[in-house]
Amino acid sequence: MVDLERIKAETVAYFRALDEAATQRHHFRHTDEEGGLWYIEAVSDRGELVVIKQAELTSAGYLHRYSWEHLEDEHGGLTDQAIAPEDDPLETIPAEEFLRVWTQ
């Protein structure tokens, strides 16, 4: 039997360590098919960009935030997939724009 609490604790510890140790952060925005806006904060880990914070501003105006402090809920969750800005439809944005949405 898989120990889900242990896995969750390890996941939280991983993302928290990345967030707390980050010296360089990258910020992106993405528009989904329904007109929602996704705001992403990512850091480099072992040659990949790992999302440590993401906020979804839905087309209906709802804001959902995910990080090590709140991994998931009934609306979604923090992605566990590395991103590749050169391949993914992401727009680089200033840190201030990300923080404006994140702290709403």
Sequence and secondary structure as in RCSB ss.txt:
>XXXX:A:sequence
MVDLERIKAETVAYFRALDEAATQRHHFRHTDEEGGLWYIEAVSDRGELVVIKQAELTSAGYLHRYSWEHLEDEH
GGLTDQAIAPEDDPLETIPAEEFLRVWTQ
>XXXX:A:secstr
   HHHHHHHHHHHHHHHHHH S  EEEEEE TTS EEEEEEEEETTEEEEEEEEEE TTS EEEEBTTB EETT
EE   S B TTTTT EE  HHHHHHHHT 
